[in-house]
Amino acid sequence: MKAFLPFLAVIFLVLLVIVGVKTASLYFLFGVVVPYAALLTFLAGVVYRTVKWGTTPVPFHIPTTCGQQKTLPWIKQSKIENPSGTGGVIVRMLLEVFMFRSLFRNLKTEMHEGPKITYGSDKWLWLAGLSFHWSFLFIVIRHLRFFTQGVPMPVQIVEGLDSFLQIGLPLVYITDVLFLAAVTYLFIRRVTIPQVKYISLAADYFPLFLLLAIGCSGVLMRYFLRVDIVSVKTFTMGLVSLRPKIVPGISTLFYIHLFLISTLFAYFPWSKLMHMGGVFLSPTRNLANNSRIKRHINPWNYPVKVHTYAEYEEDFREKMKMAGVPVEKE
């Protein structure tokens, strides 16, 4: 049920657009009102979550480390895994953001007869995560052609790299295939591995189904059920210029694609997907481990009335002696 309900939710979103557009002709609602509302929700949510995280006190350095801390000169330090300065933190963050370095070290744990625990390399999750995120980035960059007057040179370069295999007509983008394959793998992994399935929630399945529906609708529009690209470009440019207008001749499939993307935008700041921004504000990642070098004092400490042991013994000395409890002062 944890996977079935999110699946039904995505199906409901698709049917909602079909009924709203084909039956009720609510083109302006699904083409203008919903995208603008989703964008405002996205921006407001991202700002709110970022400000909330940024203003949360972090009095002590609590980086997650798995290497040798800087200590005696003759002990080799792991400068990336356990950085003691800003330079090491920057390198560590870059590798984390662009290469998912911590996920690359992911191990598979299995219990065998004995009992005996074995650890083995498990790089499939890292490869799927890397493929998904980089493919998603390339797809977003490619879509910028719909929101600019002309096609910027960086977008042309990305499109050329993405279709360099020269397969089919229209050219097949490599990231389209990788995106769908990666999302499918992440879903299959979540439902087939018992441990992962046990800890998964509906909030873990819904983004997968939503992303899969967005990818499938986009692939259908590009390779199978072609849409009028000129009309779509005219429509999107109207949205960007804040002079929206409904362009006739755009298929319902485009409105389904647009509505699912709008749903993703509105859902993004309040979900686990917000780790995209949260990784930069995580104290377990962006702090140096210099606790042996520098003493960190909590700046938010306020004066607290303490009761020292000497005062405690002064108050209860006679009772402690009667109970046989040793005292420091007779």
N, C-alpha and C positions, 0 to 999 in steps of 0.2 A: 504493500500500500504506500510505503514511503516513496517509491518510484512511480507508482501508477497515478497518484493524484497530481503530481507535477506534470506528468504527460497529458492528463486530461485538461489541465489548466492551459497548456500550450495549444492543444486542439481547440479549446474554447476561444482562445484569442484569435485563432485563424478563422473559425466560424463566425466570430463577431464581426470581423472585417468583411467577410463574404456577404453576410446579411446586411450590414450597414451600407456597403457600397453598391452591391448589385441590386438589392431589394429597395432600400430606403434612399439610395443616392446621396449618402452623407459624405460626399467627396471633401467638402470644406472641413468637416470635423476630423476625418482621418488623415487628410492631407496637409492641414494647416494648424488647426487647434492642438491636436495631439502632439505633433512634433515640437511645436513651440513650448507647450507645457512640459514635455519630457525634458527638453533642453534646460529650461529654467529649474526644474526639479534636480536635474543632474548637477548643475552649477552650484545651486544653493546647498545641496547635500554634500558635495565635495568640499566646499568652503567650510561648512559646519563641522564635518568630521575632521578636517585638517586642523582647524582652529582648536577644536576640542583636544585633539591629540597633542598639538603643539603647546598648549597651556597646561597640560598635565604634569605635575611635578615629578622629576626624576632625580632625587637627591643623591643617589649613589650610582656608580658605574656598574652595570649588570650585563656586560656583553656575553653572548653565548660563545664559548671557545672550545676547541678540541685539539689544542697544541700547546707546546711549552711556552709558558709566560716568561717575560724578560726577568732575569734573575742574576745569578753570578756570571761574571765575564766568560768563564770557561764552559758554560752551559749554553748550547745553541738554542736560540729563540726561534719559534715559528712566527715570523713577522706578519704573515697574512692571516693565519688561523687565530693568532693571539696577538693582535697589534698593540703596541704601546704608544703609538703616536698617530698623528693625523694622516700621514702618508699611507701607513698600513691600512687605516680604516677606509681611505678612499679606494685603494686597490681592492680591498675586500668587498666593498659595496659595488664597485664596477663589475667584478666577477660574479657577484650574487645577482645583480639586476640583469646583466646581459647573457650570462652563461649558466645561471642557476647552480652555482658551485656547491652549495650545501646539499642540493638534491642529487647532484652527481655522485656524492659519497653514500647515497642510499644503499643500505644493505638488506638482504633477504634473510630472515631468521627462520629456521626450521628445527623442529624437535624430532629426534630419532630415538631408536631403542637404546636403552641404557639406564636412565634417560641421558641423552646427549644433545646439546644445542650446537648447531652449525650455522655459520654466517657465510653468505655468498653474495657476490655482486649482483645487483638488480638495476640495470641502466635503462630498462624500457620506460619506466615512469619519467625519468629525466629526459629521455629522447622525445617522448610524447609531449611533455610540458614545454620543452624548447621549441618543438615544431609548431605547436599550437600558438604560442605567444608571438613568435617571429612571423608566422603566417598571418596572424591577425593584424600585426603591425603593417605588413606589406599590403594587405587588403585595404586597410584604412587609408594608407598613402595613395593607393591606386584610385580610390573613390574620390580623392580630392579633385580629380578632373571634372567632376560634376558641380563643383562649388567655386570654380575659378573661371575667369574670362580667359580662354585659351588653356593650354596644358603646360604647366610649369616644367622646366627641365628636370628637376629631381623626380617628378612623377613619371616622366618619360623614361628616365633611367631605370626606375624601379620596375616599370612595365616591361622594359626590354629584358631585364634580368629574370623576371618572373616567367617570361614566355620564350626563353632562349632555346628550348627544345624544339620549337616550331612544329608542334603537334596539332593537327586538325585545323579546321576553319569554322568559326573563329578560333584563334590560337588558344590552346589550353594553358591556363595559368597553373604553375606548379603549386602555388600556395593554396589554390582552391582544393586540390587533391589532398595536400598535407593537412589542411584545416579540418576537413571532414574526417579524414582518417584518424587524426589525433583526438578529436572530440569523441568519435566512436570508440576508440581504445579506452579513453578515460571512463566512459560509461560502462563498457564491458568489464573493465577492471573493478569498478565499484560494485558491480552486481555478482561477480564470480569469485572474488576473494572473500572468504567468510569474515575475516577480521575487519576488512574495510567496509563490507556490507553492514556489519553490526553497528559500527559507529556512524554510518551515513544517515543524514536527515533529509527531509523533503527539500530543505534549502540547499542541499548539495546537488540534488538531481535537477531542480528547476532550471538553473543556469545552463546545464548541459543540454537539456531538451530545447531551451530557448535558442542557444547558439547553434545547435544542429538544425533547427527550423530556419534560422536566418541563413545559414550556409546553403541549405537545400533550396530555399526559395531563390537565392541569388544565382545558384548554378542553373536552376530551371530557366531563369530569365536570360541568362547569357548563352546557354548552349542548346536549349530545347524549345521553350515557349518564348520566342523573341519578343521584346518590347520595343517601342519606338524611342530610340536613344535621344533623338532630337527633342521630342516632347518632354522626356524626363529631364534633359539638361535645361530646357526652358523653365520647367517647374521648379527645379532645385535652385536655379539662379534667382527666381522670384522669392524663394524662402530666404536666401542669403541676403538679398537686397532689401528685405523687409517690405517687399511689395508682392505678397503672395497672390497667386491667381491659379485657378484650376484649369489645366490644359486638357482639352478633350482628346480622347484616343488612347489614354494610358490604361493599360490592363489592370484588372483587379489584383493580379499577382504582385504588381509593383506596390500597391497599397498594403497588401499583406506583409511584404518585405519591410516597408517603411514603418508599419505599425509594430512589428516585432522588434525592430531596431529601437523605436521610441520606447517600448517597454523595457528593453535592456538598459537604455539610458536612465530611465526613471528608477529602475530597480538597483542600478549599480551602486550608488553611494551607501545604500542601507544593507548591503549584502557582503559576503566574504570576498566578492570581486574587488572590493575597495583595498585589498592588499596591494594593489598597484601603486597607490600612494602611501599606504601604511608602512611599506618596507623602508621608505626613506626616513620615517619618524620612529622606527622601532629602536628602543635603547639597547636591545640585544644585538643589534647589527651596527648602529652608527656611533657607538662609543668605543673608546680605546680602553684596554684592560691595563690600567696603570695604578692599580690599587696598592702595589708594593712601592711605587715611586712617590705617589702623592696621596696625602691623607684627605679624604673627602668627608666634609662635615655637612650634615643636613642643614641647609639654610632655612628650612621651614620649622625647625625646632622652636618651641615656645617654652618659657619658664615653667617647670613642673616642680611642685613641692614633693621632695623625696623624703623618705624615712630611712635613715641610715641604720646599719646594724647596731652601732653604738647607741643610737637613740632607742632602738627597739629593746636592747638589753637593759638600758636604763629604766625603761617603762615596766619591763616584765622580769627583772632580775630575781626577785624573791620567788615568784611563781616558777621560774625556770629551775632555781635551786631546789625548791620543794619537789619538783617533778624529776629531779636527777639529771637535768640537762646541764652540761658543762657551760660555764660562763667565763669570759675573759677577764672580768674585773670582779673580785670578791667584795 
